[in-house]
Amino acid sequence: SADLIIDEKSMLGLRQLSWIDDRLREAFPNRNEEFFGGLNILL
């Protein structure tokens, strides 16, 4: 499984996290039903 590290979480709002989620679901279409395309998110 893959990881995505997000540094400076305090700089992100819900809108940006939602945008990241949408893009990752597009990038991994075989896992588009999973949050963040199935990636582990480290904040």
N, CA, C, O and CB atoms as a CASP TS submission, in Angstrom:
PFRMAT TS
TARGET T0000
AUTHOR 0000-0000-0000
METHOD Language model
MODEL 1
PARENT N/A
ATOM      1  N   SER     1       0.837  -1.178   0.000  1.00  0.00           N
ATOM      2  CA  SER     1       0.000   0.000   0.000  1.00  0.00           C
ATOM      3  C   SER     1       0.884   1.243   0.000  1.00  0.00           C
ATOM      4  O   SER     1       2.020   1.208   0.471  1.00  0.00           O
ATOM      5  CB  SER     1      -0.954  -0.003   1.213  1.00  0.00           C
ATOM      6  N   ALA     2       0.365   2.312  -0.519  1.00  0.00           N
ATOM      7  CA  ALA     2       1.115   3.562  -0.650  1.00  0.00           C
ATOM      8  C   ALA     2       0.711   4.548   0.439  1.00  0.00           C
ATOM      9  O   ALA     2      -0.384   4.483   0.997  1.00  0.00           O
ATOM     10  CB  ALA     2       0.890   4.185  -2.039  1.00  0.00           C
ATOM     11  N   ASP     3       1.628   5.454   0.718  1.00  0.00           N
ATOM     12  CA  ASP     3       1.396   6.484   1.728  1.00  0.00           C
ATOM     13  C   ASP     3       1.491   7.859   1.095  1.00  0.00           C
ATOM     14  O   ASP     3       2.239   8.066   0.139  1.00  0.00           O
ATOM     15  CB  ASP     3       2.401   6.355   2.888  1.00  0.00           C
ATOM     16  N   LEU     4       0.727   8.795   1.634  1.00  0.00           N
ATOM     17  CA  LEU     4       0.831  10.201   1.262  1.00  0.00           C
ATOM     18  C   LEU     4       1.056  10.978   2.548  1.00  0.00           C
ATOM     19  O   LEU     4       0.248  10.910   3.475  1.00  0.00           O
ATOM     20  CB  LEU     4      -0.454  10.707   0.493  1.00  0.00           C
ATOM     21  N   ILE     5       2.153  11.712   2.598  1.00  0.00           N
ATOM     22  CA  ILE     5       2.471  12.509   3.781  1.00  0.00           C
ATOM     23  C   ILE     5       2.092  13.951   3.499  1.00  0.00           C
ATOM     24  O   ILE     5       2.547  14.542   2.520  1.00  0.00           O
ATOM     25  CB  ILE     5       3.981  12.391   4.161  1.00  0.00           C
ATOM     26  N   ILE     6       1.259  14.512   4.361  1.00  0.00           N
ATOM     27  CA  ILE     6       0.854  15.913   4.242  1.00  0.00           C
ATOM     28  C   ILE     6       1.461  16.661   5.422  1.00  0.00           C
ATOM     29  O   ILE     6       1.069  16.462   6.572  1.00  0.00           O
ATOM     30  CB  ILE     6      -0.718  16.069   4.208  1.00  0.00           C
ATOM     31  N   ASP     7       2.423  17.523   5.115  1.00  0.00           N
ATOM     32  CA  ASP     7       3.060  18.344   6.139  1.00  0.00           C
ATOM     33  C   ASP     7       2.276  19.652   6.240  1.00  0.00           C
ATOM     34  O   ASP     7       1.652  20.083   5.271  1.00  0.00           O
ATOM     35  CB  ASP     7       4.578  18.610   5.805  1.00  0.00           C
ATOM     36  N   GLU     8       2.308  20.263   7.385  1.00  0.00           N
ATOM     37  CA  GLU     8       1.599  21.525   7.609  1.00  0.00           C
ATOM     38  C   GLU     8       0.082  21.366   7.441  1.00  0.00           C
ATOM     39  O   GLU     8      -0.564  22.149   6.744  1.00  0.00           O
ATOM     40  CB  GLU     8       2.120  22.596   6.645  1.00  0.00           C
ATOM     41  N   LYS     9      -0.459  20.355   8.081  1.00  0.00           N
ATOM     42  CA  LYS     9      -1.901  20.100   8.026  1.00  0.00           C
ATOM     43  C   LYS     9      -2.702  21.322   8.443  1.00  0.00           C
ATOM     44  O   LYS     9      -3.808  21.548   7.954  1.00  0.00           O
ATOM     45  CB  LYS     9      -2.265  18.918   8.915  1.00  0.00           C
ATOM     46  N   SER    10      -2.141  22.101   9.344  1.00  0.00           N
ATOM     47  CA  SER    10      -2.869  23.272   9.832  1.00  0.00           C
ATOM     48  C   SER    10      -3.128  24.291   8.729  1.00  0.00           C
ATOM     49  O   SER    10      -3.978  25.168   8.885  1.00  0.00           O
ATOM     50  CB  SER    10      -2.101  23.927  10.962  1.00  0.00           C
ATOM     51  N   MET    11      -2.406  24.186   7.618  1.00  0.00           N
ATOM     52  CA  MET    11      -2.585  25.114   6.501  1.00  0.00           C
ATOM     53  C   MET    11      -3.704  24.654   5.559  1.00  0.00           C
ATOM     54  O   MET    11      -4.107  25.401   4.667  1.00  0.00           O
ATOM     55  CB  MET    11      -1.274  25.261   5.723  1.00  0.00           C
ATOM     56  N   LEU    12      -4.206  23.430   5.753  1.00  0.00           N
ATOM     57  CA  LEU    12      -5.237  22.879   4.877  1.00  0.00           C
ATOM     58  C   LEU    12      -6.608  22.990   5.526  1.00  0.00           C
ATOM     59  O   LEU    12      -6.758  22.787   6.731  1.00  0.00           O
ATOM     60  CB  LEU    12      -4.929  21.417   4.535  1.00  0.00           C
ATOM     61  N   GLY    13      -7.595  23.310   4.721  1.00  0.00           N
ATOM     62  CA  GLY    13      -8.972  23.306   5.177  1.00  0.00           C
ATOM     63  C   GLY    13      -9.700  22.106   4.598  1.00  0.00           C
ATOM     64  O   GLY    13      -9.115  21.299   3.877  1.00  0.00           O
ATOM     65  N   LEU    14     -10.967  21.998   4.916  1.00  0.00           N
ATOM     66  CA  LEU    14     -11.764  20.885   4.400  1.00  0.00           C
ATOM     67  C   LEU    14     -11.858  20.905   2.882  1.00  0.00           C
ATOM     68  O   LEU    14     -11.877  19.850   2.247  1.00  0.00           O
ATOM     69  CB  LEU    14     -13.156  20.919   4.996  1.00  0.00           C
ATOM     70  N   ARG    15     -11.916  22.083   2.304  1.00  0.00           N
ATOM     71  CA  ARG    15     -12.020  22.195   0.847  1.00  0.00           C
ATOM     72  C   ARG    15     -10.783  21.599   0.162  1.00  0.00           C
ATOM     73  O   ARG    15     -10.905  20.893  -0.839  1.00  0.00           O
ATOM     74  CB  ARG    15     -12.197  23.672   0.434  1.00  0.00           C
ATOM     75  N   GLN    16      -9.602  21.886   0.703  1.00  0.00           N
ATOM     76  CA  GLN    16      -8.377  21.351   0.120  1.00  0.00           C
ATOM     77  C   GLN    16      -8.278  19.840   0.314  1.00  0.00           C
ATOM     78  O   GLN    16      -7.855  19.124  -0.594  1.00  0.00           O
ATOM     79  CB  GLN    16      -7.160  22.036   0.731  1.00  0.00           C
ATOM     80  N   LEU    17      -8.667  19.350   1.493  1.00  0.00           N
ATOM     81  CA  LEU    17      -8.649  17.906   1.720  1.00  0.00           C
ATOM     82  C   LEU    17      -9.632  17.199   0.796  1.00  0.00           C
ATOM     83  O   LEU    17      -9.345  16.110   0.298  1.00  0.00           O
ATOM     84  CB  LEU    17      -8.979  17.588   3.183  1.00  0.00           C
ATOM     85  N   SER    18     -10.777  17.805   0.567  1.00  0.00           N
ATOM     86  CA  SER    18     -11.754  17.236  -0.355  1.00  0.00           C
ATOM     87  C   SER    18     -11.197  17.209  -1.776  1.00  0.00           C
ATOM     88  O   SER    18     -11.408  16.240  -2.505  1.00  0.00           O
ATOM     89  CB  SER    18     -13.066  18.035  -0.312  1.00  0.00           C
ATOM     90  N   TRP    19     -10.487  18.267  -2.172  1.00  0.00           N
ATOM     91  CA  TRP    19      -9.883  18.327  -3.504  1.00  0.00           C
ATOM     92  C   TRP    19      -8.841  17.221  -3.660  1.00  0.00           C
ATOM     93  O   TRP    19      -8.786  16.556  -4.695  1.00  0.00           O
ATOM     94  CB  TRP    19      -9.241  19.713  -3.750  1.00  0.00           C
ATOM     95  N   ILE    20      -8.007  17.024  -2.622  1.00  0.00           N
ATOM     96  CA  ILE    20      -6.999  15.961  -2.659  1.00  0.00           C
ATOM     97  C   ILE    20      -7.677  14.603  -2.775  1.00  0.00           C
ATOM     98  O   ILE    20      -7.239  13.755  -3.553  1.00  0.00           O
ATOM     99  CB  ILE    20      -6.101  16.010  -1.399  1.00  0.00           C
ATOM    100  N   ASP    21      -8.740  14.390  -2.009  1.00  0.00           N
ATOM    101  CA  ASP    21      -9.495  13.140  -2.068  1.00  0.00           C
ATOM    102  C   ASP    21     -10.032  12.904  -3.476  1.00  0.00           C
ATOM    103  O   ASP    21      -9.902  11.803  -4.012  1.00  0.00           O
ATOM    104  CB  ASP    21     -10.651  13.158  -1.051  1.00  0.00           C
ATOM    105  N   ASP    22     -10.626  13.914  -4.072  1.00  0.00           N
ATOM    106  CA  ASP    22     -11.175  13.776  -5.428  1.00  0.00           C
ATOM    107  C   ASP    22     -10.096  13.414  -6.434  1.00  0.00           C
ATOM    108  O   ASP    22     -10.291  12.525  -7.263  1.00  0.00           O
ATOM    109  CB  ASP    22     -11.866  15.068  -5.856  1.00  0.00           C
ATOM    110  N   ARG    23      -8.949  14.102  -6.367  1.00  0.00           N
ATOM    111  CA  ARG    23      -7.865  13.847  -7.327  1.00  0.00           C
ATOM    112  C   ARG    23      -7.300  12.444  -7.165  1.00  0.00           C
ATOM    113  O   ARG    23      -7.004  11.778  -8.158  1.00  0.00           O
ATOM    114  CB  ARG    23      -6.747  14.879  -7.158  1.00  0.00           C
ATOM    115  N   LEU    24      -7.146  11.983  -5.917  1.00  0.00           N
ATOM    116  CA  LEU    24      -6.610  10.642  -5.700  1.00  0.00           C
ATOM    117  C   LEU    24      -7.592   9.572  -6.159  1.00  0.00           C
ATOM    118  O   LEU    24      -7.172   8.528  -6.658  1.00  0.00           O
ATOM    119  CB  LEU    24      -6.268  10.439  -4.228  1.00  0.00           C
ATOM    120  N   ARG    25      -8.883   9.811  -6.000  1.00  0.00           N
ATOM    121  CA  ARG    25      -9.875   8.855  -6.505  1.00  0.00           C
ATOM    122  C   ARG    25      -9.819   8.775  -8.025  1.00  0.00           C
ATOM    123  O   ARG    25     -10.022   7.704  -8.597  1.00  0.00           O
ATOM    124  CB  ARG    25     -11.291   9.251  -6.048  1.00  0.00           C
ATOM    125  N   GLU    26      -9.544   9.913  -8.690  1.00  0.00           N
ATOM    126  CA  GLU    26      -9.376   9.910 -10.146  1.00  0.00           C
ATOM    127  C   GLU    26      -8.089   9.198 -10.546  1.00  0.00           C
ATOM    128  O   GLU    26      -8.059   8.481 -11.547  1.00  0.00           O
ATOM    129  CB  GLU    26      -9.373  11.347 -10.689  1.00  0.00           C
ATOM    130  N   ALA    27      -7.030   9.392  -9.772  1.00  0.00           N
ATOM    131  CA  ALA    27      -5.729   8.805 -10.094  1.00  0.00           C
ATOM    132  C   ALA    27      -5.717   7.288  -9.914  1.00  0.00           C
ATOM    133  O   ALA    27      -4.959   6.587 -10.584  1.00  0.00           O
ATOM    134  CB  ALA    27      -4.652   9.431  -9.228  1.00  0.00           C
ATOM    135  N   PHE    28      -6.553   6.785  -9.012  1.00  0.00           N
ATOM    136  CA  PHE    28      -6.624   5.354  -8.736  1.00  0.00           C
ATOM    137  C   PHE    28      -8.058   4.875  -8.963  1.00  0.00           C
ATOM    138  O   PHE    28      -8.774   4.590  -8.003  1.00  0.00           O
ATOM    139  CB  PHE    28      -6.156   5.040  -7.280  1.00  0.00           C
ATOM    140  N   PRO    29      -8.483   4.784 -10.231  1.00  0.00           N
ATOM    141  CA  PRO    29      -9.889   4.467 -10.522  1.00  0.00           C
ATOM    142  C   PRO    29     -10.337   3.092 -10.028  1.00  0.00           C
ATOM    143  O   PRO    29     -11.525   2.883  -9.782  1.00  0.00           O
ATOM    144  CB  PRO    29     -10.122   4.549 -11.999  1.00  0.00           C
ATOM    145  N   ASN    30      -9.410   2.166  -9.881  1.00  0.00           N
ATOM    146  CA  ASN    30      -9.808   0.843  -9.384  1.00  0.00           C
ATOM    147  C   ASN    30     -10.095   0.864  -7.884  1.00  0.00           C
ATOM    148  O   ASN    30     -10.604  -0.115  -7.338  1.00  0.00           O
ATOM    149  CB  ASN    30      -8.717  -0.186  -9.687  1.00  0.00           C
ATOM    150  N   ARG    31      -9.770   1.976  -7.210  1.00  0.00           N
ATOM    151  CA  ARG    31     -10.046   2.110  -5.777  1.00  0.00           C
ATOM    152  C   ARG    31     -10.810   3.396  -5.493  1.00  0.00           C
ATOM    153  O   ARG    31     -10.652   3.984  -4.423  1.00  0.00           O
ATOM    154  CB  ARG    31      -8.738   2.083  -4.969  1.00  0.00           C
ATOM    155  N   ASN    32     -11.634   3.840  -6.435  1.00  0.00           N
ATOM    156  CA  ASN    32     -12.292   5.141  -6.277  1.00  0.00           C
ATOM    157  C   ASN    32     -13.419   5.139  -5.247  1.00  0.00           C
ATOM    158  O   ASN    32     -13.965   6.200  -4.944  1.00  0.00           O
ATOM    159  CB  ASN    32     -12.839   5.590  -7.600  1.00  0.00           C
ATOM    160  N   GLU    33     -13.776   3.996  -4.708  1.00  0.00           N
ATOM    161  CA  GLU    33     -14.786   3.949  -3.649  1.00  0.00           C
ATOM    162  C   GLU    33     -14.153   4.143  -2.274  1.00  0.00           C
ATOM    163  O   GLU    33     -14.860   4.310  -1.280  1.00  0.00           O
ATOM    164  CB  GLU    33     -15.545   2.619  -3.694  1.00  0.00           C
ATOM    165  N   GLU    34     -12.820   4.119  -2.217  1.00  0.00           N
ATOM    166  CA  GLU    34     -12.116   4.272  -0.944  1.00  0.00           C
ATOM    167  C   GLU    34     -11.686   5.724  -0.760  1.00  0.00           C
ATOM    168  O   GLU    34     -11.361   6.411  -1.728  1.00  0.00           O
ATOM    169  CB  GLU    34     -10.888   3.330  -0.879  1.00  0.00           C
ATOM    170  N   PHE    35     -11.687   6.181   0.480  1.00  0.00           N
ATOM    171  CA  PHE    35     -11.216   7.535   0.756  1.00  0.00           C
ATOM    172  C   PHE    35      -9.777   7.688   0.290  1.00  0.00           C
ATOM    173  O   PHE    35      -8.962   6.786   0.483  1.00  0.00           O
ATOM    174  CB  PHE    35     -11.335   7.862   2.260  1.00  0.00           C
ATOM    175  N   PHE    36      -9.462   8.811  -0.316  1.00  0.00           N
ATOM    176  CA  PHE    36      -8.123   9.140  -0.785  1.00  0.00           C
ATOM    177  C   PHE    36      -7.548   8.050  -1.690  1.00  0.00           C
ATOM    178  O   PHE    36      -6.346   7.789  -1.671  1.00  0.00           O
ATOM    179  CB  PHE    36      -7.201   9.367   0.399  1.00  0.00           C
ATOM    180  N   GLY    37      -8.408   7.423  -2.473  1.00  0.00           N
ATOM    181  CA  GLY    37      -7.950   6.413  -3.419  1.00  0.00           C
ATOM    182  C   GLY    37      -7.294   5.214  -2.776  1.00  0.00           C
ATOM    183  O   GLY    37      -6.532   4.497  -3.424  1.00  0.00           O
ATOM    184  N   GLY    38      -7.582   4.991  -1.512  1.00  0.00           N
ATOM    185  CA  GLY    38      -7.022   3.844  -0.809  1.00  0.00           C
ATOM    186  C   GLY    38      -5.638   4.084  -0.232  1.00  0.00           C
ATOM    187  O   GLY    38      -5.059   3.176   0.364  1.00  0.00           O
ATOM    188  N   LEU    39      -5.091   5.288  -0.395  1.00  0.00           N
ATOM    189  CA  LEU    39      -3.777   5.594   0.158  1.00  0.00           C
ATOM    190  C   LEU    39      -3.876   5.855   1.656  1.00  0.00           C
ATOM    191  O   LEU    39      -4.899   6.330   2.150  1.00  0.00           O
ATOM    192  CB  LEU    39      -3.159   6.805  -0.555  1.00  0.00           C
ATOM    193  N   ASN    40      -2.804   5.540   2.365  1.00  0.00           N
ATOM    194  CA  ASN    40      -2.692   5.903   3.779  1.00  0.00           C
ATOM    195  C   ASN    40      -2.268   7.359   3.841  1.00  0.00           C
ATOM    196  O   ASN    40      -1.290   7.747   3.201  1.00  0.00           O
ATOM    197  CB  ASN    40      -1.671   4.975   4.543  1.00  0.00           C
ATOM    198  N   ILE    41      -2.983   8.164   4.596  1.00  0.00           N
ATOM    199  CA  ILE    41      -2.682   9.584   4.714  1.00  0.00           C
ATOM    200  C   ILE    41      -2.060   9.834   6.085  1.00  0.00           C
ATOM    201  O   ILE    41      -2.648   9.521   7.120  1.00  0.00           O
ATOM    202  CB  ILE    41      -3.963  10.452   4.511  1.00  0.00           C
ATOM    203  N   LEU    42      -0.864  10.404   6.067  1.00  0.00           N
ATOM    204  CA  LEU    42      -0.175  10.755   7.306  1.00  0.00           C
ATOM    205  C   LEU    42      -0.190  12.264   7.431  1.00  0.00           C
ATOM    206  O   LEU    42       0.349  12.973   6.581  1.00  0.00           O
ATOM    207  CB  LEU    42       1.289  10.201   7.332  1.00  0.00           C
ATOM    208  N   LEU    43      -0.814  12.754   8.500  1.00  0.00           N
ATOM    209  CA  LEU    43      -0.902  14.202   8.708  1.00  0.00           C
ATOM    210  C   LEU    43       0.057  14.628   9.796  1.00  0.00           C
ATOM    211  O   LEU    43       0.134  15.812  10.122  1.00  0.00           O
ATOM    212  CB  LEU    43      -2.337  14.621   9.070  1.00  0.00           C
TER
END
